[in-house]
Amino acid sequence: MATRSSFAEKRRILQLETIYDLAVALHAHRPEQELVDELLQGVCAVLDPAAAVAVTRDPYGAARAVASVGWTEVPPEPGALLEAPMWRELLASGQTLSKREGELAGREYREVLATPLASRGVYVGYLAVLDKEERGGEAAGYTADDRKFLESVAALAGVALDSARQVEDLETQRERLQEENKALKGRLADQVAGRRIVAHAPAMRSALEMVERIAPRRVSVVIRGESGTGKELVAKLVHLLSGRGGALVAVNCGALPETLLESELFGIEGGVATGVQARRGKFELADEGTLFLDEIGDMQPALQVKLLRALQEREIVRIGGHQPIPIDVRLVAATHRDLEALVAEKAFREDLYYRLKSVEISLPPLRERREDIPHLVRLFAEDFCRHEQIPLPTIPADALAVLLAHDFPGNVRELQNVVEAAVSLAEGAVEPELLRSLLGDTGPSAGPDPIDLDTVERRHIAKILRMTGGNKSRAAKLLGVDRRTLQRKGY
């Protein structure tokens, strides 16, 4: 009798220690999967079940975190746990259940004790222990003390889950506010984009007239043009004129590897891998707003399939998830590549191509809109001097003539870089010789070289690297590409 009493006392101490440890562990603001694993481990240490399971679900009814022990062949399917009659009974009663002789997710039991997990009054899952093992000479059955312990642990877990989900919601709100803040900063900097988009040339005026006509519509838009022609700026204008209340969210499809781009776009469920927390993707962050996919031509075919499905169904599924999430997103895509050629080469899906190009806006290169160059020069010079708080130098006609004669393979972005560098180095006035040195021109006597586009690109990148003193991160920013792009090109 003394042995049995001693064992019971030790068991009560273990229960109290476990509850304390769980109280500390479950309030550490960790991923939900880690919380559920810790929860089940603590319960099994005290109650000695032959098998046990804990499962939580998301607001859409899909499994979110699952932990189990004692399933001899394969772990229980999350869907089977949430479709089991026991879950429906727990939902109906809201109280701990004790049952005998049954089956749960493919495992038969003699006895089961199950209790719901609640978060802010909403049942988000349950905890169940099956077939208690015999310890210390006790009969193998769950007692009233076991039931009370399980309910105490479930109450702690409910508070911890609520806290973890609130932290996750706050993090999501922070990400959404960051995207909205970017959009607001863009609006202030661009002054409703109109001031930043210079359009005196007929080709550019036609492009902006197209933007004004289609912006209020819901149709997808593809913006075509060489690098540096202002595709992202036009995408901002489409969003600003659309009247949509959500944020403009931008993703560069060429700057991220395929797996990272997929999670960036569609989000990921918690517990897909160790330490991975649930995270909303850009589609969800752009809900009721605009998603801008830059360099869409660089997207891999496997990911194109998911993008097409999202556009057709107006819903997405996170990586590792099962529940469709409805979205209301206006898509604007941009590319400098020949999509038709990519379709012919089977590198770009034809059905996605036609889905995207409801409306197509083509931006002319700067060499085809030279009348805009003087206006752009003045805009860039004034903005730069205002930002750097330095005097505005004069730009005489002979200096402007040097700019007008240049073809600018880097387009408007290259012009802006040259103007800012010239203004930084000028002493009172921008001299033609300074501009020629920045542009890499060797003088009028040297005729044009018969060079291909790759050579032009290499020379332009080398020039920008010289301007930045070899700083690749700064050069990538000025070129409007990711640093990895420079590395892939051998810089």
Summary of the structure (lengths in Angstrom):
residues: 491
radius of gyration: 31.2
end to end distance: 80.1
largest distance: 110.4
contacts: 1524
relative contact order: 0.08
helix: 51%
strand: 16%
